[in-house]
Amino acid sequence: MKKILKGKKAQGLVEYILIIALIAILVIGGVKLFGGKVKKSFKDAAETISEEVNTSIENKDVIED
């Protein structure tokens, strides 16, 4: 009986390891596939925010003068 339970526990562990490995492969593939697009989106957003802040600061300086 103990051998049967031990075998089932080992089988369950192997199944979990395979699932984790599959998820890791999918995540790595997704990052490689979409990584450039995401990087560009963040870069564009950062540039837009920077431009808005600079415009705000320039407008504030003009109003105060």
Residue pairs with C-beta under 8 A, 6 or more apart in sequence:
none
